[in-house]
Amino acid sequence: MKTRIKEFRARYDLTQEDLAKMVGARRETILFLEKGKYNPSLKLAHNIAKALKTTIDELFIFED
Amino acid sequence: MKDKLGIFAGIGIAVSVLVTLAFFVKSAGNIELSDIASTGIVITLVAFAAFVLWDRLKNINKGLPATDERLVQVSYKAGYYGFIAAMWSAVGSNPLAGIIWNIELEGHHVAAVVVLVSAFVFVASYLYLARKGDSK
């Protein structure tokens, strides 16, 4: 699964640490999300989308 | 607060283990290879615990959570691998000892092997999955 977290993060000039604090996760989790090495729970995905002022569909690209 | 209490408790336990080890080494007369191996194993496990505690404390000091959903999944997965290793070492330690050293292990030796193998597999899995792994 790919994500556009880095792109949205850059839009608001947020570091991985800033975003991690906003959503209650560790910085490494944000890093793994951006690399596509971790699938978040619905709750975390929702929190990240809310923090980046977007929707889950915009943020996460599901590949079949 | 709960995270910090857990960390301080972990530090207390790690320090207690090291102090006990120090007394053991100091009071031992001639240190044999088995003593060095035992000490090395204990130090390795305590070093791992210290690393985990340091990592959590580092995150707390930055205002981040000590652990999150990904790390919980990593712990579960590492525990699963440690369990599998425990099962295999319980079954295979005696035959392997017979083949390699031509000896038969007693019950307490097998128990020690199972505990050590599962602990090391857990430690290795946790470190790998936390730092580089794919915990999907």
N, CA and C atoms of all chains as a GROMACS GRO file, in nm:
protein
  600
    1MET      N    1   0.084  -0.120   0.000
    1MET     CA    2   0.000   0.000   0.000
    1MET      C    3   0.088   0.125   0.000
    2LYS      N    4   0.056   0.216  -0.090
    2LYS     CA    5   0.133   0.342  -0.094
    2LYS      C    6   0.058   0.451  -0.020
    3THR      N    7   0.132   0.549   0.025
    3THR     CA    8   0.068   0.662   0.093
    3THR      C    9   0.121   0.794   0.038
    4ARG      N   10   0.042   0.897   0.062
    4ARG     CA   11   0.083   1.032   0.020
    4ARG      C   12   0.110   1.117   0.144
    5ILE      N   13   0.144   1.052   0.250
    5ILE     CA   14   0.165   1.121   0.377
    5ILE      C   15   0.277   1.224   0.365
    6LYS      N   16   0.386   1.182   0.300
    6LYS     CA   17   0.500   1.273   0.288
    6LYS      C   18   0.462   1.399   0.210
    7GLU      N   19   0.383   1.378   0.106
    7GLU     CA   20   0.340   1.491   0.022
    7GLU      C   21   0.254   1.588   0.103
    8PHE      N   22   0.160   1.534   0.178
    8PHE     CA   23   0.072   1.618   0.258
    8PHE      C   24   0.148   1.682   0.373
    9ARG      N   25   0.242   1.609   0.428
    9ARG     CA   26   0.324   1.660   0.538
    9ARG      C   27   0.403   1.782   0.492
   10ALA      N   28   0.458   1.772   0.372
   10ALA     CA   29   0.538   1.882   0.316
   10ALA      C   30   0.450   2.005   0.292
   11ARG      N   31   0.325   1.978   0.256
   11ARG     CA   32   0.230   2.088   0.229
   11ARG      C   33   0.212   2.176   0.353
   12TYR      N   34   0.211   2.113   0.471
   12TYR     CA   35   0.191   2.188   0.595
   12TYR      C   36   0.321   2.207   0.673
   13ASP      N   37   0.433   2.174   0.607
   13ASP     CA   38   0.565   2.195   0.669
   13ASP      C   39   0.575   2.123   0.804
   14LEU      N   40   0.533   1.999   0.805
   14LEU     CA   41   0.540   1.919   0.928
   14LEU      C   42   0.652   1.817   0.917
   15THR      N   43   0.723   1.797   1.027
   15THR     CA   44   0.822   1.688   1.029
   15THR      C   45   0.750   1.559   1.067
   16GLN      N   46   0.820   1.448   1.052
   16GLN     CA   47   0.761   1.320   1.093
   16GLN      C   48   0.730   1.322   1.242
   17GLU      N   49   0.816   1.386   1.316
   17GLU     CA   50   0.797   1.393   1.461
   17GLU      C   51   0.674   1.475   1.496
   18ASP      N   52   0.656   1.587   1.424
   18ASP     CA   53   0.538   1.672   1.448
   18ASP      C   54   0.411   1.592   1.424
   19LEU      N   55   0.408   1.522   1.312
   19LEU     CA   56   0.289   1.444   1.277
   19LEU      C   57   0.267   1.332   1.377
   20ALA      N   58   0.376   1.270   1.419
   20ALA     CA   59   0.366   1.162   1.517
   20ALA      C   60   0.303   1.212   1.647
   21LYS      N   61   0.345   1.329   1.690
   21LYS     CA   62   0.288   1.387   1.813
   21LYS      C   63   0.140   1.416   1.796
   22MET      N   64   0.104   1.462   1.677
   22MET     CA   65  -0.037   1.499   1.654
   22MET      C   66  -0.129   1.379   1.658
   23VAL      N   67  -0.077   1.264   1.612
   23VAL     CA   68  -0.164   1.146   1.602
   23VAL      C   69  -0.139   1.043   1.712
   24GLY      N   70  -0.044   1.071   1.800
   24GLY     CA   71  -0.018   0.979   1.911
   24GLY      C   72   0.054   0.852   1.870
   25ALA      N   73   0.146   0.868   1.775
   25ALA     CA   74   0.225   0.752   1.732
   25ALA      C   75   0.374   0.786   1.746
   26ARG      N   76   0.457   0.685   1.723
   26ARG     CA   77   0.601   0.709   1.726
   26ARG      C   78   0.648   0.757   1.589
   27ARG      N   79   0.762   0.825   1.590
   27ARG     CA   80   0.815   0.878   1.463
   27ARG      C   81   0.844   0.764   1.366
   28GLU      N   82   0.894   0.652   1.419
   28GLU     CA   83   0.928   0.538   1.332
   28GLU      C   84   0.804   0.484   1.261
   29THR      N   85   0.690   0.492   1.328
   29THR     CA   86   0.565   0.444   1.267
   29THR      C   87   0.531   0.530   1.145
   30ILE      N   88   0.546   0.662   1.158
   30ILE     CA   89   0.521   0.751   1.044
   30ILE      C   90   0.618   0.719   0.931
   31LEU      N   91   0.743   0.694   0.969
   31LEU     CA   92   0.845   0.659   0.869
   31LEU      C   93   0.807   0.532   0.794
   32PHE      N   94   0.767   0.430   0.868
   32PHE     CA   95   0.728   0.304   0.805
   32PHE      C   96   0.602   0.321   0.719
   33LEU      N   97   0.512   0.406   0.764
   33LEU     CA   98   0.391   0.432   0.684
   33LEU      C   99   0.429   0.495   0.551
   34GLU      N  100   0.518   0.593   0.556
   34GLU     CA  101   0.559   0.662   0.433
   34GLU      C  102   0.632   0.568   0.338
   35LYS      N  103   0.703   0.472   0.394
   35LYS     CA  104   0.775   0.375   0.310
   35LYS      C  105   0.685   0.264   0.261
   36GLY      N  106   0.562   0.262   0.311
   36GLY     CA  107   0.470   0.157   0.271
   36GLY      C  108   0.500   0.024   0.337
   37LYS      N  109   0.569   0.030   0.451
   37LYS     CA  110   0.608  -0.095   0.518
   37LYS      C  111   0.515  -0.128   0.634
   38TYR      N  112   0.410  -0.050   0.651
   38TYR     CA  113   0.318  -0.077   0.762
   38TYR      C  114   0.179  -0.035   0.721
   39ASN      N  115   0.081  -0.120   0.753
   39ASN     CA  116  -0.059  -0.086   0.730
   39ASN      C  117  -0.121  -0.040   0.861
   40PRO      N  118  -0.165   0.084   0.869
   40PRO     CA  119  -0.216   0.135   0.997
   40PRO      C  120  -0.355   0.081   1.026
   41SER      N  121  -0.393   0.092   1.153
   41SER     CA  122  -0.530   0.059   1.189
   41SER      C  123  -0.620   0.170   1.136
   42LEU      N  124  -0.750   0.144   1.135
   42LEU     CA  125  -0.845   0.243   1.084
   42LEU      C  126  -0.839   0.370   1.168
   43LYS      N  127  -0.822   0.350   1.297
   43LYS     CA  128  -0.816   0.463   1.390
   43LYS      C  129  -0.696   0.553   1.360
   44LEU      N  130  -0.580   0.491   1.341
   44LEU     CA  131  -0.461   0.568   1.313
   44LEU      C  132  -0.471   0.637   1.177
   45ALA      N  133  -0.523   0.562   1.079
   45ALA     CA  134  -0.540   0.620   0.944
   45ALA      C  135  -0.632   0.742   0.951
   46HIS      N  136  -0.739   0.729   1.028
   46HIS     CA  137  -0.834   0.840   1.043
   46HIS      C  138  -0.766   0.960   1.110
   47ASN      N  139  -0.689   0.932   1.216
   47ASN     CA  140  -0.621   1.040   1.289
   47ASN      C  141  -0.521   1.113   1.199
   48ILE      N  142  -0.449   1.037   1.118
   48ILE     CA  143  -0.350   1.098   1.027
   48ILE      C  144  -0.421   1.182   0.922
   49ALA      N  145  -0.529   1.128   0.866
   49ALA     CA  146  -0.604   1.202   0.765
   49ALA      C  147  -0.660   1.332   0.824
   50LYS      N  148  -0.708   1.322   0.946
   50LYS     CA  149  -0.764   1.441   1.014
   50LYS      C  150  -0.654   1.544   1.040
   51ALA      N  151  -0.538   1.496   1.083
   51ALA     CA  152  -0.426   1.586   1.112
   51ALA      C  153  -0.377   1.656   0.986
   52LEU      N  154  -0.385   1.587   0.873
   52LEU     CA  155  -0.338   1.643   0.746
   52LEU      C  156  -0.452   1.705   0.666
   53LYS      N  157  -0.565   1.718   0.731
   53LYS     CA  158  -0.682   1.787   0.672
   53LYS      C  159  -0.721   1.727   0.537
   54THR      N  160  -0.726   1.595   0.535
   54THR     CA  161  -0.768   1.528   0.412
   54THR      C  162  -0.847   1.403   0.449
   55THR      N  163  -0.871   1.319   0.350
   55THR     CA  164  -0.948   1.197   0.376
   55THR      C  165  -0.856   1.076   0.364
   56ILE      N  166  -0.903   0.963   0.416
   56ILE     CA  167  -0.824   0.839   0.409
   56ILE      C  168  -0.804   0.799   0.264
   57ASP      N  169  -0.908   0.816   0.182
   57ASP     CA  170  -0.898   0.778   0.040
   57ASP      C  171  -0.791   0.859  -0.033
   58GLU      N  172  -0.779   0.986   0.006
   58GLU     CA  173  -0.678   1.071  -0.059
   58GLU      C  174  -0.537   1.034  -0.014
   59LEU      N  175  -0.528   0.988   0.107
   59LEU     CA  176  -0.397   0.967   0.170
   59LEU      C  177  -0.338   0.829   0.140
   60PHE      N  178  -0.422   0.728   0.135
   60PHE     CA  179  -0.374   0.591   0.118
   60PHE      C  180  -0.419   0.536  -0.017
   61ILE      N  181  -0.323   0.482  -0.089
   61ILE     CA  182  -0.351   0.428  -0.223
   61ILE      C  183  -0.345   0.276  -0.214
   62PHE      N  184  -0.461   0.214  -0.226
   62PHE     CA  185  -0.467   0.068  -0.217
   62PHE      C  186  -0.438   0.007  -0.352
   63GLU      N  187  -0.349  -0.092  -0.351
   63GLU     CA  188  -0.315  -0.161  -0.476
   63GLU      C  189  -0.370  -0.302  -0.472
   64ASP      N  190  -0.433  -0.343  -0.577
   64ASP     CA  191  -0.487  -0.481  -0.584
   64ASP      C  192  -0.379  -0.582  -0.623
   65MET      N  193   0.256   0.899   3.252
   65MET     CA  194   0.294   0.863   3.390
   65MET      C  195   0.313   0.712   3.403
   66LYS      N  196   0.215   0.640   3.345
   66LYS     CA  197   0.220   0.494   3.350
   66LYS      C  198   0.343   0.442   3.274
   67ASP      N  199   0.370   0.507   3.158
   67ASP     CA  200   0.488   0.469   3.079
   67ASP      C  201   0.615   0.489   3.159
   68LYS      N  202   0.624   0.605   3.226
   68LYS     CA  203   0.746   0.635   3.303
   68LYS      C  204   0.762   0.537   3.418
   69LEU      N  205   0.653   0.501   3.483
   69LEU     CA  206   0.660   0.405   3.594
   69LEU      C  207   0.712   0.270   3.543
   70GLY      N  208   0.661   0.230   3.429
   70GLY     CA  209   0.705   0.103   3.369
   70GLY      C  210   0.854   0.106   3.338
   71ILE      N  211   0.899   0.220   3.286
   71ILE     CA  212   1.041   0.232   3.251
   71ILE      C  213   1.128   0.227   3.376
   72PHE      N  214   1.086   0.300   3.480
   72PHE     CA  215   1.166   0.300   3.603
   72PHE      C  216   1.168   0.162   3.668
   73ALA      N  217   1.055   0.091   3.659
   73ALA     CA  218   1.051  -0.046   3.712
   73ALA      C  219   1.147  -0.134   3.633
   74GLY      N  220   1.148  -0.117   3.501
   74GLY     CA  221   1.239  -0.194   3.417
   74GLY      C  222   1.385  -0.165   3.449
   75ILE      N  223   1.415  -0.038   3.470
   75ILE     CA  224   1.552   0.000   3.506
   75ILE      C  225   1.591  -0.064   3.638
   76GLY      N  226   1.498  -0.061   3.734
   76GLY     CA  227   1.525  -0.121   3.866
   76GLY      C  228   1.556  -0.269   3.854
   77ILE      N  229   1.478  -0.338   3.771
   77ILE     CA  230   1.498  -0.482   3.755
   77ILE      C  231   1.632  -0.509   3.687
   78ALA      N  232   1.662  -0.432   3.582
   78ALA     CA  233   1.789  -0.451   3.510
   78ALA      C  234   1.909  -0.426   3.602
   79VAL      N  235   1.901  -0.322   3.682
   79VAL     CA  236   2.010  -0.291   3.775
   79VAL      C  237   2.024  -0.403   3.879
   80SER      N  238   1.910  -0.454   3.926
   80SER     CA  239   1.913  -0.563   4.025
   80SER      C  240   1.981  -0.686   3.967
   81VAL      N  241   1.949  -0.717   3.843
   81VAL     CA  242   2.010  -0.833   3.777
   81VAL      C  243   2.160  -0.814   3.765
   82LEU      N  244   2.201  -0.694   3.726
   82LEU     CA  245   2.344  -0.667   3.709
   82LEU      C  246   2.418  -0.672   3.842
   83VAL      N  247   2.356  -0.621   3.946
   83VAL     CA  248   2.418  -0.623   4.080
   83VAL      C  249   2.433  -0.769   4.126
   84THR      N  250   2.329  -0.847   4.103
   84THR     CA  251   2.335  -0.989   4.141
   84THR      C  252   2.447  -1.060   4.065
   85LEU      N  253   2.456  -1.027   3.936
   85LEU     CA  254   2.560  -1.086   3.852
   85LEU      C  255   2.698  -1.046   3.902
   86ALA      N  256   2.712  -0.921   3.941
   86ALA     CA  257   2.841  -0.872   3.992
   86ALA      C  258   2.881  -0.948   4.118
   87PHE      N  259   2.785  -0.969   4.208
   87PHE     CA  260   2.813  -1.045   4.331
   87PHE      C  261   2.854  -1.188   4.296
   88PHE      N  262   2.785  -1.245   4.198
   88PHE     CA  263   2.814  -1.383   4.158
   88PHE      C  264   2.956  -1.394   4.104
   89VAL      N  265   2.991  -1.302   4.015
   89VAL     CA  266   3.124  -1.305   3.954
   89VAL      C  267   3.231  -1.282   4.060
   90LYS      N  268   3.203  -1.191   4.152
   90LYS     CA  269   3.302  -1.156   4.256
   90LYS      C  270   3.323  -1.273   4.352
   91SER      N  271   3.214  -1.343   4.382
   91SER     CA  272   3.226  -1.451   4.481
   91SER      C  273   3.272  -1.583   4.420
   92ALA      N  274   3.264  -1.593   4.287
   92ALA     CA  275   3.307  -1.718   4.222
   92ALA      C  276   3.459  -1.728   4.232
   93GLY      N  277   3.508  -1.842   4.266
   93GLY     CA  278   3.651  -1.864   4.279
   93GLY      C  279   3.716  -1.864   4.142
   94ASN      N  280   3.722  -1.982   4.084
   94ASN     CA  281   3.775  -1.992   3.948
   94ASN      C  282   3.658  -1.981   3.850
   95ILE      N  283   3.672  -1.888   3.758
   95ILE     CA  284   3.564  -1.868   3.660
   95ILE      C  285   3.586  -1.963   3.543
   96GLU      N  286   3.488  -2.049   3.521
   96GLU     CA  287   3.499  -2.145   3.411
   96GLU      C  288   3.427  -2.093   3.288
   97LEU      N  289   3.444  -2.167   3.180
   97LEU     CA  290   3.383  -2.126   3.053
   97LEU      C  291   3.231  -2.116   3.066
   98SER      N  292   3.173  -2.211   3.140
   98SER     CA  293   3.026  -2.210   3.154
   98SER      C  294   2.981  -2.084   3.230
   99ASP      N  295   3.063  -2.039   3.326
   99ASP     CA  296   3.028  -1.917   3.399
   99ASP      C  297   3.035  -1.796   3.307
  100ILE      N  298   3.138  -1.794   3.223
  100ILE     CA  299   3.153  -1.682   3.128
  100ILE      C  300   3.034  -1.682   3.032
  101ALA      N  301   2.996  -1.802   2.986
  101ALA     CA  302   2.882  -1.811   2.893
  101ALA      C  303   2.754  -1.763   2.961
  102SER      N  304   2.733  -1.808   3.085
  102SER     CA  305   2.612  -1.766   3.159
  102SER      C  306   2.611  -1.615   3.177
  103THR      N  307   2.725  -1.561   3.215
  103THR     CA  308   2.735  -1.416   3.236
  103THR      C  309   2.708  -1.341   3.106
  104GLY      N  310   2.767  -1.395   2.999
  104GLY     CA  311   2.746  -1.331   2.868
  104GLY      C  312   2.600  -1.331   2.827
  105ILE      N  313   2.532  -1.440   2.853
  105ILE     CA  314   2.390  -1.449   2.818
  105ILE      C  315   2.310  -1.348   2.898
  106VAL      N  316   2.336  -1.340   3.027
  106VAL     CA  317   2.263  -1.246   3.112
  106VAL      C  318   2.289  -1.103   3.067
  107ILE      N  319   2.415  -1.072   3.041
  107ILE     CA  320   2.450  -0.936   2.999
  107ILE      C  321   2.382  -0.902   2.867
  108THR      N  322   2.376  -0.998   2.775
  108THR     CA  323   2.310  -0.974   2.646
  108THR      C  324   2.163  -0.941   2.666
  109LEU      N  325   2.096  -1.020   2.750
  109LEU     CA  326   1.952  -0.997   2.772
  109LEU      C  327   1.928  -0.866   2.845
  110VAL      N  328   2.014  -0.834   2.940
  110VAL     CA  329   2.000  -0.707   3.011
  110VAL      C  330   2.028  -0.590   2.916
  111ALA      N  331   2.126  -0.607   2.828
  111ALA     CA  332   2.157  -0.502   2.730
  111ALA      C  333   2.037  -0.477   2.640
  112PHE      N  334   1.969  -0.583   2.600
  112PHE     CA  335   1.848  -0.567   2.518
  112PHE      C  336   1.741  -0.490   2.596
  113ALA      N  337   1.720  -0.530   2.720
  113ALA     CA  338   1.620  -0.462   2.803
  113ALA      C  339   1.657  -0.315   2.819
  114ALA      N  340   1.785  -0.288   2.840
  114ALA     CA  341   1.831  -0.150   2.855
  114ALA      C  342   1.806  -0.071   2.726
  115PHE      N  343   1.829  -0.132   2.613
  115PHE     CA  344   1.805  -0.066   2.485
  115PHE      C  345   1.657  -0.030   2.468
  116VAL      N  346   1.570  -0.125   2.500
  116VAL     CA  347   1.426  -0.100   2.488
  116VAL      C  348   1.384   0.013   2.582
  117LEU      N  349   1.436   0.012   2.702
  117LEU     CA  350   1.402   0.116   2.800
  117LEU      C  351   1.453   0.252   2.752
  118TRP      N  352   1.576   0.254   2.702
  118TRP     CA  353   1.634   0.380   2.653
  118TRP      C  354   1.551   0.435   2.537
  119ASP      N  355   1.511   0.346   2.447
  119ASP     CA  356   1.431   0.385   2.332
  119ASP      C  357   1.298   0.445   2.376
  120ARG      N  358   1.234   0.383   2.472
  120ARG     CA  359   1.105   0.433   2.521
  120ARG      C  360   1.122   0.566   2.594
  121LEU      N  361   1.227   0.576   2.674
  121LEU     CA  362   1.252   0.700   2.748
  121LEU      C  363   1.281   0.814   2.651
  122LYS      N  364   1.354   0.784   2.544
  122LYS     CA  365   1.386   0.884   2.443
  122LYS      C  366   1.258   0.940   2.381
  123ASN      N  367   1.166   0.852   2.351
  123ASN     CA  368   1.039   0.895   2.293
  123ASN      C  369   0.956   0.976   2.392
  124ILE      N  370   0.953   0.934   2.517
  124ILE     CA  371   0.875   1.007   2.618
  124ILE      C  372   0.931   1.147   2.635
  125ASN      N  373   1.062   1.160   2.636
  125ASN     CA  374   1.126   1.292   2.653
  125ASN      C  375   1.095   1.384   2.535
  126LYS      N  376   1.068   1.325   2.419
  126LYS     CA  377   1.034   1.406   2.302
  126LYS      C  378   0.885   1.439   2.298
  127GLY      N  379   0.811   1.386   2.393
  127GLY     CA  380   0.666   1.410   2.395
  127GLY      C  381   0.588   1.310   2.310
  128LEU      N  382   0.656   1.204   2.269
  128LEU     CA  383   0.592   1.100   2.189
  128LEU      C  384   0.554   0.984   2.280
  129PRO      N  385   0.462   0.897   2.236
  129PRO     CA  386   0.426   0.783   2.320
  129PRO      C  387   0.541   0.681   2.327
  130ALA      N  388   0.551   0.613   2.440
  130ALA     CA  389   0.657   0.513   2.456
  130ALA      C  390   0.637   0.397   2.359
  131THR      N  391   0.513   0.362   2.341
  131THR     CA  392   0.482   0.254   2.248
  131THR      C  393   0.353   0.288   2.173
  132ASP      N  394   0.340   0.235   2.054
  132ASP     CA  395   0.216   0.259   1.978
  132ASP      C  396   0.171   0.128   1.916
  133GLU      N  397   0.069   0.135   1.830
  133GLU     CA  398   0.009   0.013   1.778
  133GLU      C  399   0.110  -0.071   1.699
  134ARG      N  400   0.201  -0.005   1.628
  134ARG     CA  401   0.297  -0.081   1.546
  134ARG      C  402   0.392  -0.159   1.636
  135LEU      N  403   0.438  -0.094   1.744
  135LEU     CA  404   0.532  -0.161   1.834
  135LEU      C  405   0.464  -0.275   1.910
  136VAL      N  406   0.336  -0.258   1.939
  136VAL     CA  407   0.260  -0.366   2.004
  136VAL      C  408   0.253  -0.486   1.909
  137GLN      N  409   0.228  -0.459   1.781
  137GLN     CA  410   0.224  -0.567   1.682
  137GLN      C  411   0.360  -0.634   1.669
  138VAL      N  412   0.466  -0.552   1.672
  138VAL     CA  413   0.603  -0.607   1.666
  138VAL      C  414   0.626  -0.701   1.783
  139SER      N  415   0.583  -0.659   1.902
  139SER     CA  416   0.600  -0.742   2.023
  139SER      C  417   0.524  -0.874   2.008
  140TYR      N  418   0.402  -0.865   1.956
  140TYR     CA  419   0.323  -0.987   1.937
  140TYR      C  420   0.391  -1.082   1.838
  141LYS      N  421   0.440  -1.024   1.730
  141LYS     CA  422   0.501  -1.106   1.626
  141LYS      C  423   0.632  -1.170   1.678
  142ALA      N  424   0.712  -1.090   1.750
  142ALA     CA  425   0.837  -1.142   1.807
  142ALA      C  426   0.806  -1.251   1.910
  143GLY      N  427   0.700  -1.230   1.987
  143GLY     CA  428   0.659  -1.332   2.084
  143GLY      C  429   0.616  -1.461   2.016
  144TYR      N  430   0.550  -1.447   1.904
  144TYR     CA  431   0.507  -1.564   1.826
  144TYR      C  432   0.629  -1.641   1.777
  145TYR      N  433   0.726  -1.569   1.721
  145TYR     CA  434   0.848  -1.635   1.673
  145TYR      C  435   0.923  -1.701   1.789
  146GLY      N  436   0.926  -1.633   1.905
  146GLY     CA  437   0.992  -1.691   2.022
  146GLY      C  438   0.922  -1.818   2.067
  147PHE      N  439   0.790  -1.819   2.058
  147PHE     CA  440   0.713  -1.938   2.095
  147PHE      C  441   0.744  -2.054   2.001
  148ILE      N  442   0.747  -2.025   1.871
  148ILE     CA  443   0.780  -2.129   1.773
  148ILE      C  444   0.920  -2.184   1.800
  149ALA      N  445   1.014  -2.093   1.829
  149ALA     CA  446   1.152  -2.136   1.859
  149ALA      C  447   1.155  -2.222   1.985
  150ALA      N  448   1.072  -2.186   2.085
  150ALA     CA  449   1.066  -2.264   2.208
  150ALA      C  450   1.019  -2.406   2.180
  151MET      N  451   0.915  -2.418   2.097
  151MET     CA  452   0.862  -2.550   2.064
  151MET      C  453   0.967  -2.636   1.993
  152TRP      N  454   1.030  -2.575   1.892
  152TRP     CA  455   1.130  -2.650   1.817
  152TRP      C  456   1.252  -2.685   1.901
  153SER      N  457   1.292  -2.595   1.989
  153SER     CA  458   1.410  -2.626   2.072
  153SER      C  459   1.375  -2.733   2.177
  154ALA      N  460   1.251  -2.733   2.222
  154ALA     CA  461   1.210  -2.837   2.318
  154ALA      C  462   1.217  -2.976   2.253
  155VAL      N  463   1.176  -2.981   2.128
  155VAL     CA  464   1.174  -3.109   2.057
  155VAL      C  465   1.313  -3.147   2.008
  156GLY      N  466   1.385  -3.047   1.959
  156GLY     CA  467   1.510  -3.077   1.888
  156GLY      C  468   1.638  -3.069   1.967
  157SER      N  469   1.634  -3.014   2.087
  157SER     CA  470   1.761  -2.991   2.160
  157SER      C  471   1.829  -3.123   2.196
  158ASN      N  472   1.750  -3.219   2.242
  158ASN     CA  473   1.809  -3.347   2.281
  158ASN      C  474   1.866  -3.424   2.162
  159PRO      N  475   1.789  -3.441   2.054
  159PRO     CA  476   1.847  -3.510   1.937
  159PRO      C  477   1.971  -3.440   1.883
  160LEU      N  478   1.965  -3.307   1.883
  160LEU     CA  479   2.079  -3.230   1.831
  160LEU      C  480   2.203  -3.247   1.918
  161ALA      N  481   2.181  -3.247   2.051
  161ALA     CA  482   2.293  -3.267   2.145
  161ALA      C  483   2.351  -3.406   2.126
  162GLY      N  484   2.262  -3.503   2.097
  162GLY     CA  485   2.308  -3.639   2.074
  162GLY      C  486   2.392  -3.650   1.949
  163ILE      N  487   2.351  -3.578   1.845
  163ILE     CA  488   2.422  -3.585   1.717
  163ILE      C  489   2.555  -3.510   1.725
  164ILE      N  490   2.552  -3.390   1.781
  164ILE     CA  491   2.672  -3.305   1.778
  164ILE      C  492   2.773  -3.346   1.886
  165TRP      N  493   2.725  -3.363   2.011
  165TRP     CA  494   2.817  -3.389   2.122
  165TRP      C  495   2.806  -3.530   2.179
  166ASN      N  496   2.714  -3.606   2.123
  166ASN     CA  497   2.694  -3.745   2.169
  166ASN      C  498   2.660  -3.750   2.320
  167ILE      N  499   2.578  -3.656   2.363
  167ILE     CA  500   2.536  -3.654   2.503
  167ILE      C  501   2.383  -3.649   2.509
  168GLU      N  502   2.332  -3.690   2.624
  168GLU     CA  503   2.187  -3.681   2.644
  168GLU      C  504   2.161  -3.572   2.748
  169LEU      N  505   2.077  -3.476   2.711
  169LEU     CA  506   2.050  -3.364   2.802
  169LEU      C  507   1.948  -3.405   2.907
  170GLU      N  508   1.970  -3.354   3.028
  170GLU     CA  509   1.871  -3.378   3.132
  170GLU      C  510   1.758  -3.277   3.120
  171GLY      N  511   1.653  -3.301   3.196
  171GLY     CA  512   1.534  -3.217   3.186
  171GLY      C  513   1.562  -3.069   3.209
  172HIS      N  514   1.642  -3.039   3.314
  172HIS     CA  515   1.666  -2.898   3.344
  172HIS      C  516   1.754  -2.834   3.237
  173HIS      N  517   1.839  -2.913   3.170
  173HIS     CA  518   1.918  -2.858   3.059
  173HIS      C  519   1.828  -2.821   2.942
  174VAL      N  520   1.734  -2.911   2.912
  174VAL     CA  521   1.641  -2.883   2.802
  174VAL      C  522   1.560  -2.758   2.834
  175ALA      N  523   1.514  -2.747   2.959
  175ALA     CA  524   1.437  -2.630   2.999
  175ALA      C  525   1.519  -2.503   2.980
  176ALA      N  526   1.646  -2.508   3.020
  176ALA     CA  527   1.733  -2.391   3.004
  176ALA      C  528   1.751  -2.357   2.856
  177VAL      N  529   1.770  -2.457   2.775
  177VAL     CA  530   1.786  -2.435   2.629
  177VAL      C  531   1.661  -2.370   2.573
  178VAL      N  532   1.546  -2.422   2.611
  178VAL     CA  533   1.418  -2.368   2.560
  178VAL      C  534   1.404  -2.221   2.598
  179VAL      N  535   1.432  -2.190   2.723
  179VAL     CA  536   1.419  -2.051   2.769
  179VAL      C  537   1.517  -1.960   2.694
  180LEU      N  538   1.641  -2.005   2.684
  180LEU     CA  539   1.743  -1.921   2.619
  180LEU      C  540   1.715  -1.903   2.471
  181VAL      N  541   1.682  -2.011   2.403
  181VAL     CA  542   1.657  -2.002   2.258
  181VAL      C  543   1.537  -1.911   2.232
  182SER      N  544   1.430  -1.931   2.306
  182SER     CA  545   1.310  -1.848   2.283
  182SER      C  546   1.340  -1.702   2.317
  183ALA      N  547   1.419  -1.677   2.422
  183ALA     CA  548   1.453  -1.539   2.458
  183ALA      C  549   1.534  -1.473   2.349
  184PHE      N  550   1.634  -1.544   2.297
  184PHE     CA  551   1.718  -1.485   2.193
  184PHE      C  552   1.642  -1.465   2.062
  185VAL      N  553   1.555  -1.559   2.030
  185VAL     CA  554   1.475  -1.543   1.909
  185VAL      C  555   1.382  -1.424   1.925
  186PHE      N  556   1.323  -1.409   2.042
  186PHE     CA  557   1.236  -1.293   2.068
  186PHE      C  558   1.314  -1.163   2.052
  187VAL      N  559   1.431  -1.158   2.114
  187VAL     CA  560   1.514  -1.037   2.109
  187VAL      C  561   1.551  -1.004   1.964
  188ALA      N  562   1.600  -1.104   1.892
  188ALA     CA  563   1.642  -1.080   1.753
  188ALA      C  564   1.524  -1.038   1.666
  189SER      N  565   1.411  -1.105   1.682
  189SER     CA  566   1.292  -1.071   1.603
  189SER      C  567   1.244  -0.931   1.635
  190TYR      N  568   1.239  -0.898   1.763
  190TYR     CA  569   1.192  -0.766   1.805
  190TYR      C  570   1.278  -0.657   1.746
  191LEU      N  571   1.410  -0.675   1.759
  191LEU     CA  572   1.502  -0.571   1.708
  191LEU      C  573   1.489  -0.557   1.557
  192TYR      N  574   1.482  -0.668   1.488
  192TYR     CA  575   1.472  -0.664   1.342
  192TYR      C  576   1.340  -0.600   1.298
  193LEU      N  577   1.231  -0.647   1.354
  193LEU     CA  578   1.099  -0.597   1.312
  193LEU      C  579   1.080  -0.450   1.352
  194ALA      N  580   1.132  -0.411   1.467
  194ALA     CA  581   1.115  -0.273   1.513
  194ALA      C  582   1.195  -0.176   1.428
  195ARG      N  583   1.313  -0.219   1.384
  195ARG     CA  584   1.401  -0.127   1.313
  195ARG      C  585   1.387  -0.135   1.163
  196LYS      N  586   1.370  -0.255   1.111
  196LYS     CA  587   1.372  -0.268   0.965
  196LYS      C  588   1.255  -0.346   0.908
  197GLY      N  589   1.189  -0.423   0.992
  197GLY     CA  590   1.100  -0.526   0.942
  197GLY      C  591   0.969  -0.477   0.891
  198ASP      N  592   0.897  -0.566   0.836
  198ASP     CA  593   0.766  -0.544   0.783
  198ASP      C  594   0.666  -0.609   0.876
  199SER      N  595   0.595  -0.529   0.953
  199SER     CA  596   0.505  -0.589   1.051
  199SER      C  597   0.361  -0.585   1.002
  200LYS      N  598   0.344  -0.594   0.870
  200LYS     CA  599   0.207  -0.590   0.815
  200LYS      C  600   0.126  -0.709   0.864
   0.00000   0.00000   0.00000
